[in-house]
């Protein structure tokens, strides 16, 4: 059974079994390079930045959806950031949790 959950103005997801599809509003900055999706087992606890290598996906500009397959059992939290061609990273989106 799939669940559709709206979690604020930016990041939402659709869950089906162990797969979750995240969707977000496009960033309109001219120098947008892409997005980073972070996952944590603790709400509000993330280590940001490319050097942290703590993101689960780097998603290129022009994409507003990402499917994470085989999400492990348990409660998890996600946020999305945008980054530009100079390596600057935005603050996080709203946090989503599942289940």
C-alpha positions, 0 to 999 in steps of 0.5 A: 500500500502506498502512502502520499504524505505532504510535509510542507512547501518543499519536500514530499514523498511517496512510499511504496513497500521499501522504496520512497520517492522524494519530490520537491519544488525546483530551485530557480537560482541560475547557478544551481548545480544540483541537490543533496539528499541526506538521511539520518536515524535521529531527527535534526542530526545531519552532517552537511557538505560534500566533504562530509560524504554524509548525503545519500544522493547527489542529484543534478539540476533540472531533476525534482524527484529521486527514488531511494530503493530498499530503505532499511527498516526503522524510522528515518529522517531526510532533508534536501539541500541545493548547491551551486556551481561554486560549491555553496550549499543551501540550508536544509529543506523541511524534514520528512520522516518515515514511517 
